[in-house]
Amino acid sequence: MKTIILASLLATSAAIGVAHADDDYCTNAPREKWVSVNLIRQKVKADGFEVRRVKIDGSCYEVKAVDPRGYKVEALFNPETGVLVRDRSH
């Protein structure tokens, strides 16, 4: 199941660019260079997820959502590129 969720989020993220990040680091770019929270929210919604929350977590955007099957999803996105960098789903 996690593979399906991760694959879906990765497919969404691939359209914007490639991430060069590890689990605790997304970007060192100033916030003026970040994509909007709304863009991240729209990307995740476009894949059929119900977005519960998007917030800043360190230098990443953290998204909490529910997939079409009702499973909770938690993922980190690079806020400069909008690319998925880590799936923390349970």
N, C-alpha and C positions, 0 to 999 in steps of 0.2 A: 504494500500500500504506500509506504513512504517513497518508494521508487517512482510510483505514478505521480504523486504530489510533487516530488522534486523535479521530475522530468517536465511536468507542466510549467512549473515556475521557471525552470531553466530555459525552456522554449520562449517564454515571454521575455526573459531578460536578454536573450541572445540578440534581439533586434536592436538593442541600444549600444552594445559594445562588450568588450571583454574585461572582466574584473581581474585585478592583480591585488588580492587581499587574502589575509588569513582570518582565523576565527575572531580575533579581537581588533582588527584594523580594517577599515573600509577606505578612508581617504584622509588626507591632511589638507585638502582644499578648503578655503574659506567658505562659509555658508552661502555667500552670494553666488558661488559657483554650483551649488547643489540644485538638482532637479526638485520640483515642488512635491510636497506630500500628496497633492491631488494627482500628479502624474503616476506616482507609485500606486496609489489607491485604484486609479483607473486601469492600470496594467493588470493588477491582481483580479479586479472585478471582471475584466475582459476574458479571463480564463475560467469564469464561472464560480469564483470564490466569493463568499460573503465576508467582506472586510469588517472586522470588529474594531480594530485600532491600528493606527500607524503613529509611531512616536520615534523620537531620536533616542538611540541607545549608544552612547559613546560617540564614535564617528560613523555610525551606521543608522539606517532607518530600520526599525523593527516593525514587522507586520504580524498581527495576529488576525487569523481568519478561519473560516470554516469551509471545507471543500464541498463539492456538490453531493458527496455521500454522507456529510455530517461530521466528518473528522476534523479535529482542531489542527490548525497549521500555524507554526511560528517560524518566521524566516527573517534573515537580515539581508538588506540591500545596500549596495554602495550608493550613497546619496549624490555622488557626482555623476555617475553613469547610469544609475537605475538598475544595475546588474545584480542578480542574486549572488550572494557570497556564502551564505550558510543557511541550511534548513535545520531548525531546532525543533522539529515536530516530534510529538510523542507517539 
